[in-house]
Amino acid sequence: MADSEVLELYIGADQAPYWDIYTTPAHTANQTMTGWSTQLEIRRTTPDDAIVLANSGTIGNGLDTDTRVTVAIAAADITHPEGRNYYGTLWRTGSGTKYPLWSGPVRLIKPAATS
């Protein structure tokens, strides 16, 4: 997922968005994240800035070893209404640090019912 690209998540569905992390803005070098802790936070764009989701990520192999963050989202994790009035940040956490790895708009989508 590119920086500031819209993250689209489906309400009531299991999903696992992922980000390949780079050391350069031009995405020419992959960031090895061995031992890192990460968390995806999604918030409403309302005056109270209410949290919608806060899930930890796991580090795995992307283009190189330990260069991809994947966040598992269970069907029951997202209960807010559909819409575009959300934003998110993928944080590097731990060791007293909180550093943004990705930030951008989030769209919650209500999928069609299955028959």
C-alpha positions as CSV (number, residue, x, y, z in Angstrom):
1,M,0.0,0.0,0.0
2,A,1.4,3.4,-0.9
3,D,1.6,6.3,1.5
4,S,-1.7,8.1,1.9
5,E,-3.5,5.6,-0.4
6,V,-7.1,4.9,0.8
7,L,-7.4,1.9,3.0
8,E,-10.7,0.1,2.2
9,L,-12.0,-2.3,4.8
10,Y,-15.2,-4.4,4.7
11,I,-17.6,-4.3,7.6
12,G,-18.3,-7.7,9.0
13,A,-15.5,-9.5,7.1
14,D,-12.2,-11.2,8.0
15,Q,-9.4,-9.4,6.3
16,A,-5.6,-8.8,6.5
17,P,-4.3,-5.6,4.9
18,Y,-0.6,-5.4,4.6
19,W,2.1,-2.8,4.0
20,D,5.6,-3.2,2.5
21,I,7.8,-0.7,4.4
22,Y,10.6,1.1,2.7
23,T,13.5,3.2,4.0
24,T,13.2,5.8,1.2
25,P,10.3,7.8,-0.1
26,A,11.0,6.5,-3.6
27,H,10.5,2.9,-2.4
28,T,14.0,1.9,-3.6
29,A,15.1,0.1,-0.4
30,N,13.1,-2.2,1.8
31,Q,13.1,-1.7,5.6
32,T,14.0,-4.8,7.7
33,M,11.7,-4.7,10.7
34,T,13.0,-7.8,12.7
35,G,11.8,-7.4,16.3
36,W,9.6,-4.4,15.7
37,S,6.1,-4.0,17.2
38,T,3.4,-2.3,15.2
39,Q,-0.2,-1.2,15.6
40,L,-2.9,0.0,13.2
41,E,-5.2,2.6,14.6
42,I,-8.3,3.8,12.8
43,R,-10.2,6.8,14.1
44,R,-13.3,8.8,13.1
45,T,-12.9,12.3,11.6
46,T,-15.2,13.8,14.2
47,P,-14.4,16.3,17.0
48,D,-14.0,13.4,19.5
49,D,-11.5,11.6,17.3
50,A,-13.0,8.3,18.5
51,I,-11.0,5.1,18.0
52,V,-12.7,2.6,15.6
53,L,-9.9,-0.1,15.6
54,A,-6.6,-0.7,17.3
55,N,-5.0,-4.0,16.2
56,S,-1.4,-5.1,16.4
57,G,0.5,-6.1,13.3
58,T,2.8,-8.9,12.6
59,I,6.1,-8.7,10.7
60,G,6.7,-11.1,7.9
61,N,8.4,-11.5,4.5
62,G,7.5,-9.1,1.8
63,L,10.0,-8.3,-1.0
64,D,12.8,-9.2,1.4
65,T,13.0,-10.8,4.9
66,D,10.8,-9.1,7.5
67,T,9.8,-6.1,5.4
68,R,6.0,-6.5,5.5
69,V,3.5,-5.6,8.2
70,T,0.2,-7.5,8.2
71,V,-2.7,-6.6,10.4
72,A,-5.4,-9.3,11.0
73,I,-8.9,-7.9,11.3
74,A,-11.7,-10.2,12.4
75,A,-15.3,-9.8,11.1
76,A,-16.4,-8.6,14.6
77,D,-13.6,-5.9,14.8
78,I,-15.4,-3.3,12.8
79,T,-18.9,-2.3,13.8
80,H,-19.0,1.4,12.8
81,P,-21.2,2.6,9.9
82,E,-19.9,2.6,6.4
83,G,-18.4,5.7,5.0
84,R,-15.3,7.8,4.3
85,N,-15.2,9.8,7.6
86,Y,-12.3,7.7,9.0
87,Y,-8.5,7.9,8.9
88,G,-5.8,5.5,10.0
89,T,-2.1,5.3,11.0
90,L,0.1,2.3,11.1
91,W,2.5,2.9,14.0
92,R,5.9,1.4,14.9
93,T,5.5,1.0,18.7
94,G,7.6,-0.3,21.5
95,S,10.8,0.8,23.3
96,G,9.0,4.1,24.3
97,T,8.6,5.0,20.6
98,K,5.6,5.7,18.4
99,Y,6.6,6.4,14.8
100,P,4.2,6.5,11.8
101,L,4.9,4.0,9.0
102,W,1.7,4.8,7.0
103,S,-1.1,7.3,7.4
104,G,-4.1,8.0,5.2
105,P,-7.8,8.0,4.7
106,V,-9.9,4.9,5.5
107,R,-13.2,3.9,3.8
108,L,-15.5,1.4,5.5
109,I,-17.5,-0.6,3.0
110,K,-20.7,-2.5,3.7
111,P,-20.5,-5.6,1.5
112,A,-23.4,-7.2,-0.3
113,A,-25.1,-10.0,1.7
114,T,-24.3,-13.5,0.7
115,S,-27.1,-15.8,-0.4
